[in-house]
C-alpha cells in the first residue's frame, strides 16, 4: 500500500465502551471493488489464491466475501499488520481466509514447508512494486513462477510507466513524491517489469486500464501459452 494513504475503520467496542480503530488503506478502500469486478470475470468458480503485500487486509476481505468458493492466503512483509488482517477477517466472518503469514518476496523460499511446493490458481499483488526496492520485482516474478499451478495467473495492480502511453501528471507527481521519501521507490516502467517476468518464465497475457490511472496486469507461465 502507498505511504500516507491510511484511514481508520471501526473494529468494535472495547471494554470501556469506546470504539477501537482498525487501520486501513484509503487507496485499497477506493479500488477494491473495481479490482474485484475484473477478478470476478476472469476467475473460475473456485480455486486457491495467494495475496502478496496484503497490508491491512481490505483486498483479501473483499475478494473472499465475493468469491466464497475460493480459499485465500494473505501475506505481508511486515509482521505488524498480520493481526489487523486477522481481526478484519474475523469481524466479517470469513471462513475461507487462512491465517496470514509473513512473507518476503525476495526470499528463495517463500514458505517454511515447500515439500510438496504449494501451488495457487491465483497470486495477487497490489500496490507493492512502487513502494519497495526494485529487487522485489524479480522476487515476485521468480516466486510466482515457482508457486503458480498449471493454467494459473499472477495479477499485479498499481501505477506503471508505459513507453507508448502518456503518463498522467498525477502519476508523475506521485513518482516524484515516492522517490523523495525513499530513493529506492518509484513507479516502475512496465517494459522493465516485463523483462523480469520473462527471466522468470512468465508472460504478460492481459492489460486492463483501471480507475485513477492504474493498471491491472495479468501474467501467466510461458509454458501455459505455448
NUTOR-771992 format. One record per residue (C-alpha): residue number from 1; residue in one letter; x, y, z. Coordinates in steps of 0.5 Angstrom, whole numbers. Layout:
<atoms>
ATOM marro vexgu  east north    up
ATOM   NUM     a     X     Y     Z
...
</atoms>
This chain:
<atoms>
ATOM marro vexgu  east north    up
ATOM     1     x     0     0     0
ATOM     2     x     2     7    -1
ATOM     3     x     5    11     4
ATOM     4     x     1    16     8
ATOM     5     x    -6    13     5
ATOM     6     x    -9    11    11
ATOM     7     x   -16    11    14
ATOM     8     x   -19     8    21
ATOM     9     x   -24     3    21
ATOM    10     x   -29     1    27
ATOM    11     x   -26    -5    30
ATOM    12     x   -32    -6    35
ATOM    13     x   -33    -3    42
ATOM    14     x   -27    -4    48
ATOM    15     x   -29    -6    55
ATOM    16     x   -30     2    57
ATOM    17     x   -35     2    51
ATOM    18     x   -30     6    47
ATOM    19     x   -29     4    39
ATOM    20     x   -23     2    37
ATOM    21     x   -20     4    30
ATOM    22     x   -18    -1    25
ATOM    23     x   -12     1    21
ATOM    24     x   -14     1    13
ATOM    25     x   -11     4     7
ATOM    26     x   -15     9     4
ATOM    27     x   -13     7    -3
ATOM    28     x   -15     0    -2
ATOM    29     x   -22     2     0
ATOM    30     x   -23     6    -6
ATOM    31     x   -20     1   -11
ATOM    32     x   -22    -6    -8
ATOM    33     x   -29    -6   -12
ATOM    34     x   -26    -4   -19
ATOM    35     x   -21   -10   -18
ATOM    36     x   -26   -15   -15
ATOM    37     x   -30   -14   -22
ATOM    38     x   -24   -15   -26
ATOM    39     x   -23   -21   -22
ATOM    40     x   -30   -24   -22
ATOM    41     x   -30   -24   -29
ATOM    42     x   -23   -28   -30
ATOM    43     x   -23   -33   -25
ATOM    44     x   -26   -40   -25
ATOM    45     x   -32   -41   -19
ATOM    46     x   -27   -44   -14
ATOM    47     x   -19   -44   -13
ATOM    48     x   -14   -43    -8
ATOM    49     x   -11   -35    -8
ATOM    50     x    -4   -32    -5
ATOM    51     x    -4   -25    -4
ATOM    52     x     3   -22    -3
ATOM    53     x     3   -15     1
ATOM    54     x    -4   -15     4
ATOM    55     x    -3    -9     8
ATOM    56     x    -9    -8    13
ATOM    57     x   -13   -14     9
ATOM    58     x   -18   -10     6
ATOM    59     x   -17   -13    -1
ATOM    60     x   -17   -20     1
ATOM    61     x   -23   -19     6
ATOM    62     x   -27   -16     0
ATOM    63     x   -25   -22    -5
ATOM    64     x   -26   -27     0
ATOM    65     x   -33   -25     1
ATOM    66     x   -35   -24    -6
ATOM    67     x   -31   -31    -8
ATOM    68     x   -33   -35    -2
ATOM    69     x   -31   -42    -6
ATOM    70     x   -24   -39    -6
ATOM    71     x   -19   -40    -1
ATOM    72     x   -15   -34     1
ATOM    73     x    -8   -34     4
ATOM    74     x    -6   -27     6
ATOM    75     x     1   -25     7
ATOM    76     x     6   -19     8
ATOM    77     x    13   -17     9
ATOM    78     x    11   -13    16
ATOM    79     x     9   -18    21
ATOM    80     x     6   -12    25
ATOM    81     x     0   -12    20
ATOM    82     x    -2   -19    21
ATOM    83     x    -6   -18    27
ATOM    84     x   -10   -13    23
ATOM    85     x   -12   -18    18
ATOM    86     x   -14   -23    23
ATOM    87     x   -18   -18    26
ATOM    88     x   -22   -16    20
ATOM    89     x   -23   -23    17
ATOM    90     x   -26   -25    24
ATOM    91     x   -30   -19    24
ATOM    92     x   -33   -21    17
ATOM    93     x   -34   -28    19
ATOM    94     x   -30   -30    13
ATOM    95     x   -28   -38    14
ATOM    96     x   -25   -38     7
ATOM    97     x   -19   -34     9
ATOM    98     x   -13   -37    12
ATOM    99     x    -8   -35    18
ATOM   100     x    -4   -29    15
ATOM   101     x     3   -30    14
ATOM   102     x    10   -26    14
ATOM   103     x    13   -27     7
ATOM   104     x    19   -23     4
ATOM   105     x    18   -24    -4
ATOM   106     x    26   -24    -5
ATOM   107     x    27   -30     0
ATOM   108     x    29   -36    -4
ATOM   109     x    24   -40    -1
ATOM   110     x    17   -37     1
ATOM   111     x    14   -42     6
ATOM   112     x    17   -46    12
ATOM   113     x    15   -52     8
ATOM   114     x    16   -53     1
ATOM   115     x    15   -61     0
ATOM   116     x    11   -61    -4
ATOM   117     x    11   -54    -7
ATOM   118     x     5   -50    -5
ATOM   119     x     1   -48   -11
ATOM   120     x    -4   -43   -13
ATOM   121     x    -9   -42   -18
ATOM   122     x    -8   -34   -17
ATOM   123     x    -3   -30   -14
ATOM   124     x    -5   -23   -13
ATOM   125     x     0   -17   -11
ATOM   126     x    -3    -9   -11
ATOM   127     x     1    -3   -10
ATOM   128     x     8    -6    -8
ATOM   129     x    13    -5   -13
ATOM   130     x    13     2   -13
ATOM   131     x    14     3    -5
ATOM   132     x    19    -3    -5
ATOM   133     x    26    -3    -7
ATOM   134     x    27    -6   -15
ATOM   135     x    29   -13   -13
ATOM   136     x    22   -14   -10
ATOM   137     x    20   -14   -17
ATOM   138     x    25   -20   -19
ATOM   139     x    23   -24   -13
ATOM   140     x    16   -23   -14
ATOM   141     x    16   -26   -21
ATOM   142     x    21   -32   -19
ATOM   143     x    17   -34   -13
ATOM   144     x    10   -33   -17
ATOM   145     x    13   -38   -22
ATOM   146     x    15   -43   -17
ATOM   147     x     8   -43   -14
ATOM   148     x     3   -42   -20
ATOM   149     x    -1   -48   -22
ATOM   150     x    -2   -50   -29
ATOM   151     x    -6   -45   -32
ATOM   152     x    -6   -40   -26
ATOM   153     x    -4   -33   -26
ATOM   154     x    -1   -27   -23
ATOM   155     x    -4   -21   -22
ATOM   156     x    -1   -14   -21
ATOM   157     x    -4    -8   -20
ATOM   158     x    -2    -1   -19
ATOM   159     x     1     5   -23
ATOM   160     x     6     4   -28
ATOM   161     x    10     8   -33
ATOM   162     x     9     6   -41
ATOM   163     x    13     8   -47
ATOM   164     x     7     8   -51
ATOM   165     x     2    12   -47
ATOM   166     x     3    19   -44
ATOM   167     x     4    19   -36
ATOM   168     x    -2    22   -33
ATOM   169     x     1    29   -29
ATOM   170     x    -2    26   -22
ATOM   171     x     3    20   -23
ATOM   172     x     9    24   -25
ATOM   173     x     8    28   -18
ATOM   174     x     7    21   -15
ATOM   175     x    13    18   -17
ATOM   176     x    17    25   -15
ATOM   177     x    14    24    -8
ATOM   178     x    16    17    -7
ATOM   179     x    23    18    -9
ATOM   180     x    23    24    -5
ATOM   181     x    21    19     1
ATOM   182     x    26    14    -1
ATOM   183     x    30    14    -7
ATOM   184     x    29     6    -8
ATOM   185     x    22     7    -9
ATOM   186     x    18    10   -15
ATOM   187     x    13     8   -21
ATOM   188     x    16     2   -25
ATOM   189     x    17     2   -32
ATOM   190     x    12    -3   -35
ATOM   191     x    18    -6   -40
ATOM   192     x    23    -7   -34
ATOM   193     x    18   -11   -30
ATOM   194     x    16   -15   -37
ATOM   195     x    24   -16   -37
ATOM   196     x    24   -19   -30
ATOM   197     x    18   -23   -31
ATOM   198     x    21   -26   -38
ATOM   199     x    27   -28   -34
ATOM   200     x    23   -32   -29
ATOM   201     x    19   -35   -34
ATOM   202     x    12   -31   -34
ATOM   203     x     9   -27   -40
ATOM   204     x     4   -21   -40
ATOM   205     x    -2   -24   -42
ATOM   206     x    -7   -18   -41
ATOM   207     x    -7   -11   -39
ATOM   208     x   -13    -8   -36
ATOM   209     x   -14     0   -35
ATOM   210     x   -16     2   -28
ATOM   211     x   -19     8   -25
ATOM   212     x   -14    13   -22
ATOM   213     x    -9    12   -28
ATOM   214     x    -7     5   -25
ATOM   215     x    -7    -2   -29
ATOM   216     x    -8    -9   -27
ATOM   217     x    -3   -14   -31
ATOM   218     x    -4   -21   -32
ATOM   219     x     2   -25   -32
ATOM   220     x     2   -33   -34
ATOM   221     x     7   -38   -34
ATOM   222     x    10   -38   -41
ATOM   223     x     9   -46   -42
ATOM   224     x     2   -45   -41
ATOM   225     x     2   -40   -47
ATOM   226     x     6   -45   -52
</atoms>
